[in-house]
Amino acid sequence: MKPEQLLSGLEPLMLDSHLGGSDTNPQGTAWHVGNYLTSMDRALLLFDFDATGSLLNGNTNFLAAVGYTREEAQALRHDMLCDSMDEGKGTGSGEQVWARLRRGQHFSGTCRYRKKDGSFLWIEATYLPLTDDAGDIARVSVISRKSIADAERQEEIRLLMLGINETGNAVAVSGCDGRIVYVNDGFQRMLGFSRGDALHQDLGELLSGGRPDGGTREELHRRVACREGYHKDVLVYDRGGKPLWVSVMANSVFDERGTLVNIVDVLTDITPTKVHEVLQRRVLQAMVNEASVVEVMNMVCREVERLAPEVAASVVRVDDAGLLRPLAAPSLPQAYSDALEGVAIGPQVGACGTSAFLGRPVIVPDIATDPLWDDYRHLPLPEEYKACWSSPIKSSDGRVIGTFAFYFRERRLPDDFHHRLVDVCVYLCALALEREEARARIRQLAFYDELTGLPNRNLLLAQAEQAIARAEPERKRVAVLFLDLDRFKQVNDTLGHPIGDALLRDVAQRLRRLARATDIVGRLSGDEFVMLMPEFEHGRLTAAAEHILVALAQPFSVGGITLNPSVSIGISVFPENGRDMDTLLRHADMAMYQAKTAGRNRISFFSAEMNRQAQERLALEAALRDALEAKALRLHYQPQVGLKNGSLYGVEALARWRHPTLGDISPARFVPLAEECGLIGDLGDWALREACSQLAIWRNNGLRVPSVSVNLSATNFHNLNLPRMIAATLAEFGLAPADLMLEITEGVVLDATAGTLRTIAELHRLGVRLSMDDFGTGYSSLGHLRRLIVDELKLDRSFVQGLESDDAARALTSAVIRIGESLSLPVVAEGVENEEQRRFLIEQGCAAGQGFLFSPPLPAGDLEEWLRARG
């Protein structure tokens, strides 16, 4: 039956519904229509909603099409089912169409319905508004059939789904609320979660493995705020709790109004690469730093146990006499290691002794019953270790020099992840155990880039300094070429890391072929390479650089993909542009960025202008040193005002510098300079003492200033004497510890080492208060609040400035204030400039504010007048 015929058949009923229903049926003619729809042709989808959009009825065909049972359908609404309605005049929203239906107008067009499993169903539907006896819309009945283009759509969807499901990646699609609405087959293969497990779950929650630290959850939540896309390596946990490293590429989907609709996440399993990278980097660094073999082995075991908490790891050395010598087992009792000391390897000496004897892995899924453990099971079983897997550690010549073992607290076999971990650990343990006899290999790993085989930064700088030292007495010149691949990040992001790595290897090979015997080629990091050219002829330097440009621009093919790479090259020359490699490298880097700015794929020499800027910086640094020594800097003070009653909450001390010839120099210029040239510690110490002195002066003059806030850098907090120095300063000026508020900058948060944390704890015990500056931006996060003892949060001015027009700024501001309330911490808003901002902050419960609405930063004398004027 066609919809037109169905409409024709319903006309008498529709007409009757306007005239009034039967006296015997108080529900009116609309009820008859509903029953009529339910019993209609089963080839059609027939269903109806009440006037509010709640689903009332649906035939079996409709329920089967959307995938819900009749009981489940009782809770459905139209806006939950349908997200697109098009009658040929452009797609309209369900809300717009529903408003028409309430006015008695019908709708016919193509609709997109969301099925229970998250997929979509395209239908052609006619919506009929039906009235009750009073003439009000009682329900809306819908008659639908498959869309004319349904076959093409379904085939297109089938092919699309085939491609998505056959990929090796896990794909998840979330709604604007962050809840998953779709996952592909690869999601289940990689992570073990079925669609039923994943649907309606938050991706970060689902993949956090229930860990209380929330690291995975917080990291994945960050992707929601990335409108330009998100790409990061994240440690997640599968359905069984096993950790996996995945490369997460997330893209947000917005509708035509710019509203977030969906987030599409593509997860690539990079566990083998990441585990190898993390473990190898840490082990090799420890060996380069001359850590003992015991320290290295304990670090390996701890790293493994962090990645796989279900295992206890151990490393046992086998000496030349074939005796076991335990090296590391941080989670096993010391008595266990003591019992193995000096035991001879053999065919039935537990898992480790047998593995060493046989020279192959030995897996024992049940220690209690395996005969290999007859003489030794009294060691692990009381500690509830029920399974063990031991692998031999072999030297480069094939000798067994140790064993690496996993112990489990349940009867089981190792899984794929354990195999990957052991492969890496056995290799690294072999390196550590062969340190003395494999010095050359260690040097290779320490001084050469593993991916390309080129010298790394350390070796490159050492060789460069030698080349410069040879050139200087002979008055020869040395050129430093800094090469950076153009748009390399795009290659990694779109084609994947394997393609990017292959490109880097190819570039390295081409540079080797281009280099002369006297040239030095190295890889700094990422896509940055350096070529050092001693004894060059000046007239040929440009030609040589252009030759490199041309050679590296040749097409490169890998995996059936052809790339057309290009590089930007910056050049500096010894001795004109610097007399040491650090300077030459920095200048070449500046020139390279100039080449990129000019359009990429070109050459730029370090110029006089660049040199002028560098000289200007050096001059400013010298002037800053002189200003600090001469106490030529001044503090200005900006009042912090209670937002509700206007009372003085405190003042913040802000450094100002007026140079006799350069005039006023912005703190945004000289504070970063002080950090770069090592003066920031002196600047902080000066500001602290100056602010305390001024507070004492105000107090002696009868002014009630509650406290003064001073910004200190990470360098100040590295000073172990900081608490004693502050205590002495406060005592000198007769101040109480609570009179001083130290503002913790982002640098302190980022560098919150054990020493820094101890310093902060000492200051807290002293009674000095701490404020988290610029909270809500950068890296200043909730995670740092857990580690740092603070008494106040400062809301960054960037949020306050957007309060009038930016919903996100208002939401974030409210969130920061709520966080402060939940932690009983007052919040001080920076940059308050108008009454509208102040009113909003008061409504949200913000304690205090500072900004030009109240006063700009003032010299001490002017602030005193400001205070007296306020009474």
C-alpha positions in Angstrom: 0.0 0.0 0.0 1.4 3.4 -0.9 1.4 6.3 1.6 -1.1 8.2 -0.6 -3.5 5.3 -0.5 -3.1 5.1 3.3 -3.8 8.8 3.6 -6.9 8.4 1.5 -8.1 5.5 3.7 -7.5 7.6 6.9 -9.5 10.6 5.7 -12.8 9.6 7.1 -11.2 8.9 10.5 -9.3 12.1 10.4 -12.5 14.0 9.5 -14.4 12.2 12.3 -11.7 13.2 14.8 -12.4 16.8 14.1 -16.1 16.3 14.6 -15.8 14.5 17.9 -15.4 11.0 19.2 -17.9 8.3 20.2 -19.6 8.8 23.5 -18.7 5.2 24.4 -15.0 5.8 23.9 -13.7 8.7 26.0 -10.3 8.6 24.2 -11.9 9.8 21.0 -11.3 8.9 17.4 -7.6 9.2 17.8 -7.7 6.0 19.7 -9.4 4.2 16.8 -6.7 5.6 14.5 -4.0 4.2 16.7 -5.6 0.8 16.7 -6.0 1.0 12.9 -2.3 1.8 12.5 -1.3 -1.1 14.6 -3.2 -3.6 12.5 -2.2 -2.1 9.1 0.0 -3.7 6.4 3.0 -5.4 8.0 5.2 -4.3 5.1 5.0 -0.7 6.5 6.5 0.9 9.6 3.5 2.2 11.6 3.9 4.0 14.9 2.6 7.0 16.8 3.6 9.5 19.4 1.6 11.6 21.9 1.6 15.4 21.7 4.8 15.6 23.8 6.7 13.3 21.5 6.6 10.1 23.6 6.2 6.9 21.7 2.8 5.4 22.2 2.5 2.5 19.8 4.4 0.8 17.0 3.8 -2.3 14.9 6.1 -5.3 14.9 7.8 -4.2 11.7 8.7 -0.8 13.3 10.1 -2.4 16.5 12.2 -4.8 14.4 13.5 -2.0 12.2 14.8 0.1 15.2 15.9 -2.9 17.2 13.9 -2.3 20.4 11.6 -4.6 22.3 8.1 -3.4 23.0 9.0 -2.9 26.7 12.1 -0.9 25.8 10.1 1.2 23.3 7.8 2.5 26.1 10.6 4.8 27.3 11.4 6.3 23.8 10.8 9.8 22.6 10.8 11.2 19.1 13.9 13.3 19.8 15.7 10.1 20.9 14.9 8.3 17.7 14.9 10.9 14.9 17.7 13.4 14.3 17.0 14.5 10.7 13.8 15.4 8.8 13.9 16.5 5.2 10.9 17.2 3.0 13.0 18.4 0.0 13.5 22.0 1.2 16.5 21.3 3.2 17.0 19.4 6.4 15.0 20.7 9.3 15.2 20.0 13.0 12.7 17.7 14.7 11.7 20.6 17.0 10.7 22.7 14.0 8.7 19.9 12.4 7.0 19.1 15.7 5.9 22.7 16.1 4.2 22.4 12.7 2.5 19.2 13.7 1.1 20.9 16.9 -0.5 23.5 14.5 -2.2 20.6 12.7 0.0 20.5 9.7 1.2 17.2 8.4 4.8 16.3 7.3 6.0 14.1 4.6 9.7 13.5 3.8 12.9 11.6 4.5 13.9 11.0 8.1 16.9 9.5 9.7 16.2 7.3 12.7 18.9 6.1 15.2 18.6 2.3 15.9 19.3 0.8 19.3 22.8 -0.4 18.1 23.7 3.2 17.1 23.4 2.7 13.4 21.0 4.7 11.3 17.8 3.8 9.4 16.6 6.0 6.5 12.8 6.1 6.0 10.2 8.0 4.0 7.5 9.0 6.5 4.2 10.8 6.7 3.4 12.4 10.1 -0.3 12.9 10.7 -1.4 15.1 13.6 -4.7 13.7 15.1 -6.9 15.6 17.5 -9.1 14.6 20.3 -12.8 15.5 21.0 -11.7 18.9 22.2 -9.8 19.7 19.0 -6.4 19.4 20.7 -3.6 17.3 19.2 -3.8 14.0 20.9 -1.2 12.1 19.0 0.9 12.1 15.9 0.6 8.9 13.8 3.5 8.1 11.4 3.2 5.9 8.3 6.6 5.1 6.7 8.3 3.0 4.2 11.9 2.5 3.2 13.5 5.5 1.5 13.7 5.4 -2.3 17.4 5.7 -2.0 17.5 3.1 0.8 19.1 0.4 -1.3 21.9 2.7 -2.4 22.3 4.1 1.1 22.4 0.6 2.6 25.0 -0.6 0.1 27.1 2.5 0.7 26.8 1.9 4.4 27.6 -1.8 4.0 30.8 -1.0 2.1 31.7 1.7 4.6 31.1 -0.6 7.6 33.1 -3.3 5.8 36.1 -1.0 5.6 35.7 0.3 9.1 35.3 -3.2 10.6 38.1 -4.8 8.7 40.7 -2.2 9.7 43.2 -3.1 12.4 42.3 0.0 14.3 39.6 0.4 17.0 37.0 3.1 16.0 34.6 4.7 18.5 32.0 7.4 17.9 30.7 9.4 20.9 27.9 11.8 21.1 28.2 15.4 22.3 27.8 14.2 25.9 30.9 12.0 25.5 29.0 8.8 25.6 29.8 6.1 23.0 27.2 5.5 20.3 29.2 3.2 18.0 32.2 1.0 18.0 33.6 -1.1 15.2 34.6 -4.8 15.3 38.2 -3.7 15.7 37.3 -2.1 19.0 36.3 -5.5 20.4 39.3 -7.3 18.8 41.7 -4.8 20.3 40.1 -4.0 23.7 37.7 -6.9 24.3 34.6 -4.7 24.8 31.5 -5.8 22.9 29.2 -3.2 21.5 26.9 -3.9 24.4 29.8 -3.2 26.9 30.8 0.0 25.1 27.5 1.7 24.1 26.5 4.6 26.3 29.8 4.5 28.2 32.3 7.4 28.5 35.4 6.4 26.5 37.8 7.7 29.2 35.9 5.8 32.0 35.7 2.6 29.9 39.4 2.5 29.1 40.7 3.6 32.6 40.4 0.1 33.9 38.9 1.4 37.1 42.2 3.0 38.1 41.7 5.4 41.0 44.5 7.8 39.7 42.3 8.8 36.8 45.2 9.5 34.5 43.7 7.7 31.5 40.3 9.2 32.1 41.6 12.8 32.4 43.8 12.5 29.4 41.0 11.2 27.2 38.7 13.9 28.5 41.1 16.5 27.1 40.3 15.4 23.6 36.7 16.8 23.9 38.0 20.4 24.2 40.3 20.0 21.1 38.3 21.6 18.3 41.2 21.3 15.8 41.7 17.6 16.5 43.6 15.6 19.1 46.5 13.1 18.7 48.4 11.6 21.6 49.8 8.3 22.8 47.7 7.2 25.9 48.0 4.2 28.2 44.6 2.4 28.4 43.3 -0.8 29.8 41.3 -3.5 28.0 38.3 -5.4 29.3 40.5 -7.8 31.2 42.5 -4.9 32.8 45.5 -5.4 30.6 47.4 -2.2 29.8 47.8 -1.1 26.2 49.6 1.8 24.7 47.4 3.3 21.9 47.8 6.2 19.6 44.5 8.1 19.9 43.5 10.3 17.0 40.2 12.2 17.8 38.3 14.5 15.5 35.2 16.5 16.6 32.2 16.8 14.3 30.1 19.9 14.3 26.8 20.8 12.8 26.2 23.8 10.6 25.7 26.0 13.7 29.1 25.0 15.1 27.6 22.8 17.8 29.5 19.6 18.7 27.6 16.6 17.4 30.1 13.7 17.6 33.6 12.8 18.5 35.3 10.2 16.2 38.2 8.3 17.9 40.6 6.1 16.0 42.9 4.0 18.3 46.0 2.3 17.0 47.8 -0.3 19.2 51.4 0.9 19.6 52.1 -1.2 22.7 55.2 -3.0 21.4 56.8 0.2 20.1 55.9 2.2 23.2 56.9 -0.4 25.8 60.2 -0.9 24.0 60.7 2.8 23.8 60.0 3.6 27.4 61.9 0.7 28.9 64.9 1.1 26.5 65.2 4.8 27.1 65.2 4.5 30.9 67.5 1.5 31.0 70.0 3.0 28.6 70.0 6.3 30.4 70.7 4.5 33.6 73.6 2.6 32.1 75.0 5.8 30.5 74.8 7.4 34.0 76.8 4.4 35.3 74.0 3.0 37.4 74.9 -0.3 39.0 73.5 -3.5 37.5 71.3 -4.1 40.6 69.9 -0.6 40.2 69.2 -1.2 36.5 67.5 -4.5 37.1 65.4 -3.2 39.9 64.3 -0.4 37.7 63.3 -2.9 34.9 61.3 -4.9 37.4 59.5 -1.9 38.8 58.7 -0.6 35.3 57.3 -4.0 34.3 55.2 -4.2 37.4 53.8 -0.8 36.7 52.8 -1.8 33.2 51.5 -5.2 34.3 50.4 -5.0 38.0 49.4 -8.7 38.0 53.0 -9.8 37.8 56.0 -9.8 40.2 59.2 -9.7 38.2 62.6 -11.0 39.0 66.1 -11.0 37.5 68.6 -13.7 38.4 72.2 -13.8 37.1 73.9 -17.1 36.3 77.6 -17.0 37.1 80.4 -18.8 35.3 80.0 -21.7 37.7 76.3 -22.2 36.8 75.1 -20.8 40.1 72.0 -18.6 40.6 72.7 -15.0 41.8 69.5 -13.0 42.4 69.9 -9.4 41.3 66.4 -7.9 41.6 62.9 -8.9 42.8 61.4 -5.8 44.4 58.0 -7.5 45.0 59.2 -10.8 46.3 60.3 -11.3 49.9 64.0 -11.0 50.6 63.9 -14.5 52.0 62.9 -15.8 48.6 66.0 -14.3 46.9 68.2 -15.4 49.8 67.0 -19.0 49.3 68.0 -19.0 45.7 71.5 -17.5 46.3 74.2 -20.0 45.1 71.7 -22.7 43.9 73.1 -24.7 41.0 71.0 -24.7 37.8 69.6 -28.0 36.7 66.8 -29.9 35.0 64.4 -29.6 38.0 65.4 -26.4 39.7 62.1 -24.5 39.6 61.4 -22.3 36.6 64.5 -20.1 36.7 67.1 -22.8 37.4 65.5 -25.1 34.7 65.3 -22.3 32.1 68.9 -21.4 32.6 69.9 -25.1 32.4 67.8 -25.8 29.2 68.5 -22.4 27.6 64.8 -21.9 26.7 61.7 -20.4 28.3 60.0 -22.5 31.0 56.3 -21.9 31.6 54.7 -23.4 34.8 51.0 -22.6 34.9 50.6 -24.4 38.3 53.5 -24.4 40.7 51.6 -26.7 43.1 51.6 -29.7 40.7 54.6 -29.2 38.4 57.5 -31.6 39.2 60.0 -28.9 38.4 59.1 -27.3 41.7 59.1 -30.4 43.9 62.1 -29.1 45.9 61.3 -25.4 45.7 57.5 -24.9 45.9 57.7 -24.1 49.6 59.2 -20.8 48.6 56.5 -19.2 46.3 53.3 -20.9 47.6 53.2 -19.4 51.1 53.5 -16.0 49.3 50.5 -17.0 47.2 52.4 -17.1 43.9 50.9 -19.9 41.9 52.4 -19.7 38.4 55.8 -18.8 37.0 57.3 -18.1 33.6 61.1 -17.8 33.3 63.1 -16.9 30.2 66.8 -17.2 29.7 68.9 -14.1 29.2 71.6 -14.8 26.7 74.8 -13.0 25.8 75.6 -12.0 22.2 77.5 -15.3 21.8 74.6 -17.4 23.0 75.7 -18.1 26.6 73.0 -18.1 29.2 74.0 -15.3 31.6 70.7 -14.9 33.6 67.0 -15.4 33.7 64.0 -13.0 33.7 60.9 -14.3 35.4 57.2 -13.4 35.9 55.3 -14.7 39.0 51.5 -14.8 39.0 49.1 -15.0 42.0 46.8 -17.2 40.0 47.2 -20.4 38.0 47.5 -19.2 34.4 49.6 -18.8 31.2 51.2 -15.6 30.1 49.3 -13.6 27.5 50.5 -11.7 24.4 51.2 -8.6 26.3 53.4 -10.5 28.7 55.3 -12.0 25.8 56.0 -8.5 24.4 57.1 -7.3 27.8 59.5 -10.2 28.3 61.0 -9.9 24.8 61.9 -6.3 25.6 63.1 -7.0 29.1 65.3 -10.0 28.2 67.0 -7.9 25.6 67.6 -5.0 28.0 68.8 -7.2 30.8 71.2 -8.9 28.4 72.6 -5.4 27.6 73.0 -4.6 31.3 74.6 -7.9 32.2 77.1 -7.5 29.3 77.9 -3.9 30.0 81.6 -4.4 30.4 82.0 -6.8 27.4 79.4 -4.9 25.2 80.7 -1.4 25.7 80.7 -0.7 22.0 77.0 -1.7 21.7 76.1 0.6 24.6 78.0 3.4 23.0 76.1 2.8 19.8 72.8 3.1 21.6 73.9 6.1 23.7 75.4 8.2 20.9 73.6 7.1 17.7 70.0 7.6 16.7 68.4 4.2 16.8 66.0 4.9 13.9 68.4 6.3 11.4 71.8 5.2 12.6 73.1 8.8 12.5 75.0 10.5 15.3 72.5 11.8 17.9 72.8 15.3 19.5 75.4 14.3 22.1 77.8 12.8 19.6 77.1 15.5 17.0 77.9 18.3 19.4 81.1 16.6 20.4 82.3 16.0 16.9 81.3 19.5 15.9 83.4 21.1 18.7 86.4 19.0 17.5 85.9 20.2 14.0 85.7 23.8 15.2 88.8 23.4 17.3 90.7 22.1 14.2 89.4 25.0 12.0 90.2 27.9 14.4 94.0 27.9 14.4 94.0 27.5 10.6 91.5 30.3 10.1 89.1 28.0 8.3 85.4 28.3 8.3 82.8 25.7 9.2 79.2 25.8 8.0 76.3 24.4 10.1 73.2 23.4 8.1 70.0 22.9 10.2 67.5 20.9 8.2 63.8 20.5 9.2 61.4 18.4 7.1 58.4 20.4 6.0 54.9 19.2 7.2 56.4 16.0 8.7 53.7 16.0 11.5 51.1 15.8 8.8 52.7 12.7 7.4 52.7 11.1 10.9 49.1 12.1 11.6 47.6 11.0 8.3 49.7 8.1 7.2 50.9 6.8 10.6 54.2 6.5 12.4 55.6 3.6 10.4 55.4 5.7 7.2 56.9 8.7 9.0 59.8 6.5 10.4 60.4 5.1 6.9 60.6 8.7 5.5 63.1 9.7 8.2 65.3 6.7 7.4 65.2 7.6 3.7 66.2 11.2 4.4 69.1 10.0 6.6 70.3 7.7 3.8 70.1 10.6 1.2 72.1 12.9 3.5 74.8 10.2 4.0 75.1 9.9 0.2 75.3 13.7 -0.2 77.9 14.2 2.6 81.6 14.5 1.8 84.1 12.4 3.7 84.8 15.4 6.0 81.2 16.3 6.6 79.3 15.3 9.7 75.6 14.4 9.5 73.4 13.9 12.6 69.8 13.7 13.8 68.9 16.1 16.6 65.3 14.9 17.3 62.1 14.3 15.5 62.4 15.6 11.9 65.5 17.8 12.6 68.8 17.0 11.0 72.2 18.8 11.0 75.0 18.7 8.5 78.4 20.1 9.5 80.6 21.2 6.6 84.2 21.9 7.5 86.7 23.3 5.0 84.0 24.5 2.5 84.5 27.0 -0.3 82.3 30.0 0.3 81.1 30.2 -3.3 80.0 26.6 -3.2 78.1 26.6 0.1 74.9 27.9 -1.5 75.2 25.4 -4.3 75.7 22.6 -1.9 72.6 23.6 0.1 70.6 23.9 -3.1 71.8 20.4 -4.1 70.5 19.1 -0.8 67.1 20.8 -1.3 66.8 19.1 -4.7 67.9 15.7 -3.6 65.6 15.6 -0.6 62.7 16.7 -2.7 62.8 13.6 -4.9 59.7 11.4 -4.5 59.8 8.7 -1.9 57.7 5.6 -2.0 56.8 3.2 0.8 53.9 0.8 1.1 52.5 1.9 -2.2 52.4 5.5 -1.1 54.4 8.2 -2.9 55.5 11.2 -0.9 57.1 14.4 -2.2 59.1 15.7 0.8 60.8 19.0 1.2 63.1 20.6 3.8 63.8 24.1 5.1 67.5 24.8 5.7 69.0 27.4 8.0 72.7 28.1 7.7 75.2 29.6 10.2 79.0 29.9 9.7 81.9 29.8 12.0 83.4 32.2 13.0 81.1 35.0 11.7 77.9 33.7 13.3 79.3 32.1 16.4 82.5 30.6 17.9 81.0 27.5 19.5 78.6 24.8 18.3 75.8 25.8 20.7 75.7 29.3 19.3 76.1 28.2 15.7 73.3 25.6 16.1 71.0 28.2 17.7 71.6 30.7 14.9 71.1 28.0 12.2 67.9 27.1 13.9 66.7 30.7 13.8 67.6 30.9 10.1 65.7 27.6 9.5 62.5 29.1 11.0 63.0 32.2 8.8 63.1 29.8 5.8 59.9 28.2 7.0 58.2 31.6 7.5 59.3 32.6 4.0 57.4 29.6 2.5 59.3 26.4 3.2 61.5 24.4 0.9 64.1 27.1 0.8 67.5 28.2 2.3 68.1 31.0 4.8 71.4 32.3 6.1 71.7 33.7 9.6 71.4 37.4 8.9 72.6 40.6 10.4 69.0 41.4 11.6 68.9 38.1 13.4 72.2 38.9 14.9 71.0 42.4 15.9 68.1 40.8 17.7 70.4 38.5 19.5 72.7 41.4 20.5 69.7 43.3 21.7 68.8 40.4 24.0 72.3 40.2 25.3 72.3 44.0 26.0 69.0 43.7 27.8 70.3 40.8 29.9 73.3 42.9 30.9 71.0 45.8 31.8 68.8 43.6 33.9 71.8 42.3 35.8 72.8 45.9 36.5 69.3 46.9 37.5 69.1 44.0 40.0 72.5 44.9 41.5 71.6 48.6 41.6 68.1 47.9 43.0 66.7 49.9 40.1 63.6 47.7 39.8 60.4 48.7 41.6 57.4 47.0 42.9 53.9 48.2 42.1 51.0 46.8 44.1 47.5 45.9 42.9 44.8 45.7 45.5 42.6 42.6 45.7 39.1 43.5 46.8 36.4 41.4 48.4 33.7 41.2 45.7 30.7 41.3 48.0 31.6 44.0 50.5 34.4 45.8 48.7 36.8 45.3 51.6 40.5 45.0 51.0 41.4 41.3 50.7 45.1 41.8 50.0 47.6 43.2 47.6 49.8 41.6 44.9 53.3 42.8 44.3 54.3 43.2 40.7 57.8 44.0 39.4 58.3 47.0 37.2 61.4 48.2 35.4 62.0 51.7 34.0 65.4 51.8 32.1 67.0 55.2 31.9 67.3 55.0 28.1 65.0 52.2 27.0 62.1 53.5 29.1 59.5 51.2 30.7 60.2 47.5 29.9 57.3 45.2 30.2 57.4 42.3 32.7 56.3 40.1 29.8 59.7 40.9 28.4 62.1 41.0 31.3 60.7 38.1 33.4 61.1 35.5 30.7 64.6 36.9 30.1 65.4 36.6 33.7 64.4 32.9 33.6 66.5 32.3 30.5 69.7 33.9 31.8 69.5 32.6 35.4 68.4 35.8 37.1 64.9 34.7 38.1 66.0 33.5 41.5 67.6 36.8 42.4 64.5 38.7 41.1 62.2 36.6 43.3 64.4 37.0 46.4 64.5 40.8 45.8 60.7 41.0 45.3 60.0 38.9 48.4 62.1 41.1 50.7 60.9 44.4 49.1 57.2 43.3 49.5 57.6 42.3 53.2 59.4 45.6 53.9 56.6 47.6 52.3 53.9 45.7 54.2 55.6 46.5 57.4 55.8 50.2 56.5 52.0 50.3 55.7 51.3 48.6 59.0 53.4 51.1 60.9 51.6 54.0 59.1 48.3 52.6 60.5 47.1 51.0 57.2 45.4 47.7 57.6 46.7 45.7 54.6 45.7 42.0 55.3 48.6 40.4 53.3 50.9 40.7 50.3 51.2 38.2 47.5 54.5 37.6 45.7 55.2 35.5 42.7 58.1 33.1 43.0 59.6 30.9 40.2 60.6 27.3 40.2 64.2 28.4 40.7 63.3 29.9 44.0 61.6 26.7 45.2 64.7 24.7 44.3 66.6 26.7 47.0 66.6 24.4 50.0 67.1 27.5 52.2 63.9 29.2 51.0 61.8 28.4 54.1 64.6 29.6 56.5 65.2 32.7 54.4 61.4 33.6 54.4 61.2 33.0 58.1 64.1 35.3 58.8 62.7 38.0 56.5 59.3 37.9 58.2 60.9 38.1 61.6 63.1 41.0 60.5 60.0 43.1 59.5 57.8 41.9 62.3 55.4 40.0 60.1 53.4 36.8 60.8 53.7 33.9 58.3 50.0 34.3 57.3 50.8 37.9 56.2 52.6 36.4 53.1 51.0 34.7 50.2 53.3 33.0 47.7 51.9 32.5 44.2 52.9 29.3 42.6 53.5 29.7 38.9 53.1 27.1 36.2 56.8 26.6 36.2 56.7 25.4 39.8 53.8 23.1 39.0 55.6 21.6 36.1 58.8 21.1 38.1 57.2 19.7 41.3 60.2 17.5 42.2 60.5 15.7 45.5 62.8 18.6 46.7 60.2 21.2 45.6 57.4 19.3 47.4 59.5 19.2 50.6 60.1 23.0 50.3 56.4 23.6 49.9 55.6 21.4 52.8 58.1 23.2 55.0 56.5 26.6 54.0 53.1 25.2 54.9 54.3 24.1 58.3 55.8 27.6 58.8 52.3 29.1 58.2 53.1 30.8 54.9 50.1 30.6 52.5 50.3 29.4 48.9 48.2 30.4 45.9 47.8 28.4 42.7 48.3 31.1 40.0 46.5 31.0 36.6 44.4 28.0 37.7 42.6 26.3 34.9 45.2 27.1 32.2 48.2 25.3 30.9 49.3 22.4 33.1 47.8 23.8 36.4 45.3 21.0 36.9 43.4 19.1 39.6 46.1 16.5 39.6 48.6 19.1 40.9 46.2 20.2 43.6 46.4 16.7 45.0 50.2 17.0 45.2 50.6 20.6 46.3 49.4 22.2 49.5 47.6 25.4 48.5 45.4 27.9 50.3 44.0 29.9 47.4 43.2 29.6 43.7 43.6 32.4 41.3 41.3 32.4 38.3 43.2 33.4 35.1 42.3 36.7 33.5 41.6 34.9 30.2 38.5 33.4 31.7 37.3 36.6 33.3 37.7 38.6 30.0 35.4 36.3 28.2 32.6 36.3 30.8 30.3 38.8 28.9 30.2 36.8 25.6 31.8 33.4 26.0 29.7 30.5 27.4 32.7 28.4 27.7 34.5 31.1 29.8 31.5 31.3 32.1 31.2 27.6 32.4 35.0 27.2 33.2 34.8 30.1 35.6 31.9 28.5 37.5 33.8 25.2 37.5 36.9 26.7 39.0 34.9 28.4 41.7 33.0 25.1 42.4 36.4 23.4 42.7 37.5 26.0 45.2 34.3 25.6 47.2 34.6 21.8 47.3 38.2 22.2 48.6 37.4 25.1 50.9 39.8 27.3 49.0 38.9 31.0 48.2 39.1 32.0 44.6 40.6 35.3 43.5 39.7 36.4 40.0 42.3 38.3 38.0 41.6 41.0 35.3 38.2 42.2 36.6 37.5 45.3 34.4 33.7 46.0 34.5 30.6 45.6 36.7 29.1 42.9 34.6 32.2 40.7 35.3 32.0 41.5 39.0 28.3 40.7 39.2 28.8 37.3 37.6 31.7 36.5 39.9 29.6 37.5 42.9 26.7 35.3 41.7 29.1 32.3 41.4 30.5 32.8 44.9 33.9 34.1 44.0 35.7 35.5 47.1 37.8 38.4 45.7 38.9 40.1 42.5 41.7 42.3 41.2 41.8 44.4 38.1 41.3 47.8 36.7 37.7 48.0 37.9 39.2 48.5 41.3 42.7 49.9 40.6 45.6 49.4 38.3 49.0 48.4 39.9 50.2 51.4 41.8 53.5 52.5 43.3 53.6 52.0 47.1 52.9 55.7 47.8 50.0 55.9 45.4 48.5 52.8 46.8 48.7 54.3 50.3 46.7 57.3 49.0 44.2 54.9 47.4 43.8 53.1 50.7 43.3 56.3 52.7 40.7 57.5 50.2 38.7 54.4 50.8 38.8 55.0 54.6 
